[in-house]
Amino acid sequence: MSASHEERPHIVIVGAGVAGCHAARNLAADHDVTVVDRNGIAAEATGLSAGIIAPTLFYSDAPAVARYANAFFREFDGSHGFSFTKRDRIDVMTEAEEAEAQDLASRLSDQGFPVAYHGSSAIEERYPQFDLEAFAGAVVYEDTGWVDPYTYATALQAEARERGATFTLDADVTDLLVDNGDVVGVETESGSIEADAVVVAAGWRTNGLLPEGVAVPIRPYRTQVLVLEPEEPLSPKFPLGRVGCEHLYFRPEHNGDLLIGGGHYPIDDPGAFTTDVDESFQLEIASFVPGFVDGFDDAGFVNGWAGIDAASPDTRPIIDAPRDAPAGLIVATGFNGLGIMGSPVIGPTVRERLTGESPPFPSDLFAADRFNGVSESFEYVSTSDV
Ligand SMILES: Cc1cc2nc3c(=O)[nH]c(=O)nc-3n(C[C@H](O)[C@H](O)[C@H](O)COP(=O)(O)OP(=O)(O)OC[C@H]3O[C@@H](n4cnc5c(N)ncnc54)[C@H](O)[C@@H]3O)c2cc1C
C-alpha cells in the first residue's frame, strides 16, 4: 500500500452492503475510511437478505471461522439497536442423505458444537408442527438464529462512524484510479476521491470496477424469499431450517409468520430482472409447505422479493487482492447467499490484506489465488447443496 499519510492511510471502500460496512467498522480505528455507495446502506443484497445465521453448518470444515462468527453476533448484540435472535435450526434429511448427515453431526458434536442428528419422530416430538413422514430425520443445530440484516448493517455503519469513517451514499463509482501500478483513488460521477488503498465490496458488480485484465471468478445469481401468514402464528420455539432436497430454507418471523427462501439460479443479465418473485417459485412453495408444516392449508401471502448476490466457485467469498491487481486493491465479494452470517470474517481479513495483521481464523479460505486456473464461467453451486 502506498501510504501518503504515514499514520492513517486513507481507504476508500466501494459498497455499503454488509461487506463494505463490516470492513469500514474494522478499519476505521486506525485508518481514514470513506465508504461510497450509489444507493444507500444495505440497498441491494444485504437489505433483501433473510438474515439467517448458521456458521457452524456452513463452515463445518473450518471450525475456527464458525466459532469466530458465532461469537461475533453474540458480542455485537445490543449495538445500535442490533439484536441476534437465537433459535434452533433443523436441516431435514432424506434417507439417502441420512448417513452423511449423521457423520456431520457427530463430527461437529465432537468439536464441541451443540449439534445432533435425530430421527423424524424425535424431531416431530420436539417441533410438533412438522410432518416429516417423507424424511428420515434432521440435524439439529442449537447455536443458530437470525438477524434483521438492515439493522445489522446500520449498526456496523454506526460503529464505523463513531470510529471516524465517512459515508457518501449517493455517489456512483465509475472507475478505479491507478498510477504506476498503484491504486490511487476512485472516480465518481461527481469527482475523484484519492486513496492509499481501495476495497471494492460492490457485490456482483465488483468485476465491472476492476482494471482491464483483472477479475475474480464470481457470477451473479438470483435468489428469492416469500413470507406466508399461517392460520395461527408459529410458536415462539418454531425453528429455522433447510430442506436440502427441495433447495428451500425457512425461518419464523417475530410475528409468527413464516419466511421461506429458495428459487436460486445463475443469471447472465442481472439488469433484466426485477425484485419480484417468480410465479414458479410461488407455486413451488404453495405445493410443498402445507404438507411439511401444519397450519398452512389456508396460509395468506404476506410478501415476497428476489435479490441478486455474487456466487464464487466454492461458495466462499474472495477477500483479497485479485491476481495482477494494482497494489492497494482489495476485493470483498462472492458471498453466495451467506454474506450476513459470514460477515464477521470480512473486517479482519481485509485488515490482514492491508496491514499484515493475522486474524484468528484461517484467511486462506478467502484468498484469491485458490481460484488460479478456474474458468470464469464455472458451474454455479447453490449453498442449499453444500
Ligand atoms: C433474498 C436473499 C436472501 C438471503 N438470505 C441470506 C441469509 O439468510 N443469510 C445470509 O448470511 N446471507 C443471505 N443472503 C446473502 C447476503 O445478503 C449477501 O451475501 C450479502 O448481503 C452480500 O453483501 P455485499 O456487501 O457483498 O453486497 P451488497 O449488499 O449487494 O452490497 C453491494 C453494494 O455495492 C454498491 N455498489 C455496487 N456498484 C457500485 C458502484 N459502482 N458505485 C457505488 N456503489 C456501488 C451497491 O449499491 C450495494 O449497496 C441473502 C441474499 C438474498 C438476495
The ligand as a MOL file (V3000), in Angstrom:
LIG
                    3D

  0  0  0     0  0            999 V3000
M  V30 BEGIN CTAB
M  V30 COUNTS 53 58 0 0 0
M  V30 BEGIN ATOM
M  V30 1 C -33.1520 -12.9590 -0.9790 0
M  V30 2 C -31.8380 -13.1260 -0.2720 0
M  V30 3 C -31.7720 -13.8740 0.8970 0
M  V30 4 C -30.5540 -14.0230 1.5700 0
M  V30 5 N -30.5230 -14.6810 2.7580 0
M  V30 6 C -29.3560 -14.7500 3.4630 0
M  V30 7 C -29.3320 -15.3440 4.7560 0
M  V30 8 O -30.3610 -15.8100 5.2530 0
M  V30 9 N -28.1540 -15.3540 5.4380 0
M  V30 10 C -27.0010 -14.8510 4.9000 0
M  V30 11 O -25.9500 -14.9200 5.5460 0
M  V30 12 N -26.9950 -14.2700 3.6690 0
M  V30 13 C -28.1400 -14.2140 2.9570 0
M  V30 14 N -28.1670 -13.6280 1.7260 0
M  V30 15 C -26.8920 -13.2120 1.1230 0
M  V30 16 C -26.4180 -11.8680 1.6330 0
M  V30 17 O -27.4740 -10.9620 1.6430 0
M  V30 18 C -25.2870 -11.3960 0.7190 0
M  V30 19 O -24.2930 -12.4180 0.6270 0
M  V30 20 C -24.6260 -10.1570 1.2460 0
M  V30 21 O -25.5860 -9.1980 1.5880 0
M  V30 22 C -23.6630 -9.6010 0.2060 0
M  V30 23 O -23.2000 -8.3680 0.7050 0
M  V30 24 P -22.3220 -7.4130 -0.1730 0
M  V30 25 O -21.9630 -6.2570 0.6740 0
M  V30 26 O -21.2610 -8.2000 -0.8490 0
M  V30 27 O -23.2800 -6.9760 -1.3970 0
M  V30 28 P -24.4940 -5.9380 -1.4680 0
M  V30 29 O -25.3140 -5.9510 -0.2450 0
M  V30 30 O -25.1700 -6.1890 -2.7720 0
M  V30 31 O -23.7620 -4.5430 -1.4880 0
M  V30 32 C -23.0400 -4.0750 -2.6100 0
M  V30 33 C -23.1760 -2.5650 -2.5890 0
M  V30 34 O -22.3160 -2.0390 -3.5890 0
M  V30 35 C -22.9490 -0.9080 -4.1470 0
M  V30 36 N -22.3570 -0.6400 -5.4480 0
M  V30 37 C -22.2620 -1.5060 -6.4890 0
M  V30 38 N -21.6410 -0.8990 -7.5240 0
M  V30 39 C -21.3440 0.3660 -7.1120 0
M  V30 40 C -20.7150 1.4710 -7.7390 0
M  V30 41 N -20.2410 1.4140 -8.9980 0
M  V30 42 N -20.5890 2.6180 -7.0310 0
M  V30 43 C -21.0500 2.7140 -5.7590 0
M  V30 44 N -21.6710 1.6920 -5.1320 0
M  V30 45 C -21.7930 0.5350 -5.7900 0
M  V30 46 C -24.4240 -1.3110 -4.2320 0
M  V30 47 O -25.2620 -0.1760 -4.2960 0
M  V30 48 C -24.6050 -2.1130 -2.9350 0
M  V30 49 O -25.0990 -1.2990 -1.8900 0
M  V30 50 C -29.3640 -13.4390 1.0240 0
M  V30 51 C -29.4330 -12.7020 -0.1440 0
M  V30 52 C -30.6530 -12.5280 -0.7910 0
M  V30 53 C -30.6910 -11.6950 -2.0370 0
M  V30 END ATOM
M  V30 BEGIN BOND
M  V30 1 1 1 2
M  V30 2 1 2 3
M  V30 3 2 2 52
M  V30 4 2 3 4
M  V30 5 1 4 5
M  V30 6 1 4 50
M  V30 7 2 5 6
M  V30 8 1 6 7
M  V30 9 1 6 13
M  V30 10 2 7 8
M  V30 11 1 7 9
M  V30 12 1 9 10
M  V30 13 2 10 11
M  V30 14 1 10 12
M  V30 15 2 12 13
M  V30 16 1 13 14
M  V30 17 1 14 15
M  V30 18 1 14 50
M  V30 19 1 15 16
M  V30 20 1 16 17
M  V30 21 1 16 18
M  V30 22 1 18 19
M  V30 23 1 18 20
M  V30 24 1 20 21
M  V30 25 1 20 22
M  V30 26 1 22 23
M  V30 27 1 23 24
M  V30 28 2 24 25
M  V30 29 1 24 26
M  V30 30 1 24 27
M  V30 31 1 27 28
M  V30 32 2 28 29
M  V30 33 1 28 30
M  V30 34 1 28 31
M  V30 35 1 31 32
M  V30 36 1 32 33
M  V30 37 1 33 34
M  V30 38 1 33 48
M  V30 39 1 34 35
M  V30 40 1 35 36
M  V30 41 1 35 46
M  V30 42 1 36 37
M  V30 43 1 36 45
M  V30 44 2 37 38
M  V30 45 1 38 39
M  V30 46 1 39 40
M  V30 47 2 39 45
M  V30 48 1 40 41
M  V30 49 2 40 42
M  V30 50 1 42 43
M  V30 51 2 43 44
M  V30 52 1 44 45
M  V30 53 1 46 47
M  V30 54 1 46 48
M  V30 55 1 48 49
M  V30 56 2 50 51
M  V30 57 1 51 52
M  V30 58 1 52 53
M  V30 END BOND
M  V30 END CTAB
M  END
